[in-house]
Amino acid sequence: MDRRRFMIAAGTTLAASTQVVTAKARTIGPNDRISVAVVGVRGRGSSLLSTFAAQKDVDVKYVCDLDPQVLASRVAGVSKQGKRPKGIKDFRRALDDDGVDALVLGTPDHWHALPTIMACQAGKDVYVEKPDGHNILEGQTMVAAAKKYNRVVQLGTQSRSGVMHNNAMKYLAKGSIGTVRFAKAWESSRQGSIGHPKDTAPPEGVDYDLWLGPAPKRAFNPRRFHGSWRWFFDYGTGDLGNDGVHRLDIARWALETAVAAKGEKLPAYPRKVSALGGKYYFDDDQEWPDTLMVTYDYPGYVMTYEMRIWSAYPLHGESEGAAVYGDQGYVVIGNRRWRAFDGRGKLIHEEAGSYSNPGHARDFLDCMRSRRRPVADLETVGHPSSMLCHLGNAAWRLGRTVEFDAKSHRFVGDEQANDLLTRSEYRKPWLLPKIDDI
């Protein structure tokens, strides 16, 4: 390990950002190519890899994954698009390289925060998948690192770059549905059971200890690995943080836009959150609920989230969606269309469209050159929407309404809830750094 990587790791281990040797970021000119490292490339990360590799001004210098079979396959795939990238299993090798401008993270939730923070310290920008971290403190620390080191950090909520979604917001910005006080989001696309598999040895060549990272040491289980890791407290945030964050981000965006049209302002965070639900359908090893209702109470506004991952029937004609309601009409936003209705429920406008993976990547890359905030900027968009997931999960785990203070980023008078702000313990050497701003 060279000096820079040693000092970055030491900063993580000692939880003291003052001990980290930070790198000076390269200024990217209008004609310069952008070099990226894509980390975690099996599932969602595979799509990110293809998207960034297809950008004409991007060189994928590193592809990083802990599964050697996945890594070999993805390196070979990118090589067909042009220059052959280097395949690595440890993302810190890319942090050591002054020629890398950005990290693109398709890793599991428990590997969102540390690479993002360390990349900011190393003078690199970051595109990170949702939600922003495994818990509230991780997201808060990511925001602090992006601010302190003046980095562009884009969260993977691709609707923010969708033409269809932005057109829906333009409609709401006109005050078209009148006075608004309520929005909702829902998720009813069917998931499957993960069963009760026995523990096994890790797949050959997989560095399972590195995969666990800050999470507790446990025996390898195939359901705690590829794909289904998201259903366990140690690594994921349940379907609320998986698909729900997309729907909640759109609902919050729509509510924020509609109330602004009337000269009002939606607070960044709700003041109270309640949640009820549980594992009512699947008999398997999942820890997060398969049935859930969450209520977010803002001063003057209410937003709800409904999740049934065992029944694929729609609300307002959408199996996954968001809606915002006014006294003169309402708007429903799905994955492939948005529709506006008048106060009597008559359809008055409809537009088809979709999410925009290339557009979201393009926005990030353009912001790397201009240094403006991206459309899903971590501080102003990504973290507030991710917090809805973390707050809802905290309320569900506690089984009661929680009150949140946005200024202190803590629950009010509730130490049990504050215990859920972060992990009870980070496994060495992967401790969460302390950034000066928090």
Secondary structure as the mmCIF struct_conf table of DSSP 4:
data_model
#
loop_
_struct_conf.conf_type_id
_struct_conf.id
_struct_conf.beg_label_comp_id
_struct_conf.beg_label_asym_id
_struct_conf.beg_label_seq_id
_struct_conf.end_label_comp_id
_struct_conf.end_label_asym_id
_struct_conf.end_label_seq_id
HELX_RH_AL_P HELX_RH_AL_P1 ARG A 3 LEU A 14
TURN_TY1_P TURN_TY1_P1 ALA A 15 ALA A 15
HELX_RH_3T_P HELX_RH_3T_P1 SER A 17 GLN A 19
HELX_LH_PP_P HELX_LH_PP_P1 THR A 22 THR A 27
TURN_TY1_P TURN_TY1_P2 PRO A 30 ASN A 31
STRN STRN1 ILE A 34 VAL A 39
BEND BEND1 ARG A 42 GLY A 43
HELX_RH_AL_P HELX_RH_AL_P2 ARG A 44 ALA A 53
TURN_TY1_P TURN_TY1_P3 ALA A 54 ALA A 54
BEND BEND2 GLN A 55 GLN A 55
TURN_TY1_P TURN_TY1_P4 LYS A 56 ASP A 57
STRN STRN2 VAL A 58 CYS A 64
BEND BEND3 LEU A 66 LEU A 66
HELX_RH_AL_P HELX_RH_AL_P3 PRO A 68 SER A 79
TURN_TY1_P TURN_TY1_P5 LYS A 80 GLN A 81
BEND BEND4 GLY A 82 LYS A 83
HELX_LH_PP_P HELX_LH_PP_P2 ARG A 84 PRO A 85
STRN STRN3 LYS A 86 ILE A 88
BEND BEND5 LYS A 89 LYS A 89
TURN_TY1_P TURN_TY1_P6 PHE A 91 PHE A 91
HELX_RH_AL_P HELX_RH_AL_P4 ARG A 92 ASP A 96
TURN_TY1_P TURN_TY1_P7 ASP A 98 GLY A 99
STRN STRN4 ALA A 102 LEU A 105
HELX_RH_3T_P HELX_RH_3T_P2 ASP A 109 TRP A 111
TURN_TY1_P TURN_TY1_P8 HIS A 112 HIS A 112
HELX_RH_AL_P HELX_RH_AL_P5 ALA A 113 GLN A 121
TURN_TY1_P TURN_TY1_P9 ALA A 122 GLY A 123
STRN STRN5 ASP A 125 VAL A 128
BEND BEND6 LYS A 130 ASP A 132
BEND BEND7 HIS A 134 ASN A 135
HELX_RH_AL_P HELX_RH_AL_P6 ILE A 136 LYS A 148
TURN_TY1_P TURN_TY1_P10 TYR A 149 ASN A 150
STRN STRN6 VAL A 153 LEU A 155
BEND BEND8 GLY A 156 GLY A 156
HELX_RH_3T_P HELX_RH_3T_P3 GLN A 158 SER A 161
HELX_RH_AL_P HELX_RH_AL_P7 VAL A 163 ALA A 173
TURN_TY1_P TURN_TY1_P11 LYS A 174 ILE A 177
BEND BEND9 THR A 179 THR A 179
STRN STRN7 VAL A 180 GLU A 187
HELX_LH_PP_P HELX_LH_PP_P3 SER A 189 GLN A 191
HELX_LH_PP_P HELX_LH_PP_P4 PRO A 197 ASP A 199
HELX_LH_PP_P HELX_LH_PP_P5 ALA A 201 PRO A 203
TURN_TY1_P TURN_TY1_P12 GLU A 204 GLY A 205
HELX_RH_AL_P HELX_RH_AL_P8 TYR A 208 LEU A 212
TURN_TY1_P TURN_TY1_P13 GLY A 213 PRO A 214
BEND BEND10 ALA A 215 ALA A 215
HELX_LH_PP_P HELX_LH_PP_P6 PRO A 216 LYS A 217
HELX_RH_3T_P HELX_RH_3T_P4 PRO A 222 ARG A 224
BEND BEND11 PHE A 225 PHE A 225
TURN_TY1_P TURN_TY1_P14 HIS A 226 GLY A 227
HELX_RH_3T_P HELX_RH_3T_P5 SER A 228 TRP A 231
BEND BEND12 PHE A 232 PHE A 232
TURN_TY1_P TURN_TY1_P15 PHE A 233 TYR A 235
HELX_RH_AL_P HELX_RH_AL_P9 GLY A 238 ASN A 242
TURN_TY1_P TURN_TY1_P16 ASP A 243 ASP A 243
HELX_RH_AL_P HELX_RH_AL_P10 GLY A 244 ALA A 260
TURN_TY1_P TURN_TY1_P17 ALA A 261 GLY A 263
BEND BEND13 ALA A 268 TYR A 269
BEND BEND14 ARG A 271 ARG A 271
STRN STRN8 LYS A 272 GLY A 278
BEND BEND15 TYR A 281 TYR A 281
BEND BEND16 ASP A 284 ASP A 285
BEND BEND17 TRP A 288 TRP A 288
BEND BEND18 ASP A 290 ASP A 290
STRN STRN9 THR A 291 TYR A 298
TURN_TY1_P TURN_TY1_P18 PRO A 299 GLY A 300
STRN STRN10 TYR A 301 ARG A 308
TURN_TY1_P TURN_TY1_P19 ILE A 309 TRP A 310
STRN STRN11 LEU A 315 LEU A 315
TURN_TY1_P TURN_TY1_P20 HIS A 316 GLY A 317
STRN STRN12 GLU A 318 GLU A 318
BEND BEND19 SER A 319 SER A 319
STRN STRN13 GLU A 320 GLY A 326
TURN_TY1_P TURN_TY1_P21 ASP A 327 GLN A 328
STRN STRN14 GLY A 329 ILE A 333
BEND BEND20 ASN A 335 ARG A 336
STRN STRN15 ARG A 337 ASP A 342
TURN_TY1_P TURN_TY1_P22 GLY A 343 ARG A 344
BEND BEND21 GLY A 345 GLY A 345
STRN STRN16 LEU A 347 ALA A 352
HELX_RH_AL_P HELX_RH_AL_P11 ASN A 357 SER A 370
HELX_LH_PP_P HELX_LH_PP_P7 ARG A 372 PRO A 374
TURN_TY1_P TURN_TY1_P23 VAL A 375 ALA A 376
STRN STRN17 ASP A 377 ASP A 377
HELX_RH_PI_P HELX_RH_PI_P1 LEU A 378 GLY A 382
HELX_RH_AL_P HELX_RH_AL_P12 HIS A 383 LEU A 398
TURN_TY1_P TURN_TY1_P24 GLY A 399 GLY A 399
BEND BEND22 ARG A 400 ARG A 400
STRN STRN18 VAL A 402 ASP A 405
TURN_TY1_P TURN_TY1_P25 ALA A 406 HIS A 409
STRN STRN19 ARG A 410 PHE A 411
TURN_TY1_P TURN_TY1_P26 VAL A 412 GLY A 413
HELX_RH_AL_P HELX_RH_AL_P13 GLU A 415 ASN A 418
HELX_RH_3T_P HELX_RH_3T_P6 ASP A 419 LEU A 421
BEND BEND23 THR A 422 THR A 422
BEND BEND24 SER A 424 SER A 424
HELX_LH_PP_P HELX_LH_PP_P8 TYR A 426 ARG A 427
TURN_TY1_P TURN_TY1_P27 LYS A 428 PRO A 429
HELX_LH_PP_P HELX_LH_PP_P9 LEU A 431 ILE A 435
TURN_TY1_P TURN_TY1_P28 ASP A 436 ASP A 437
#
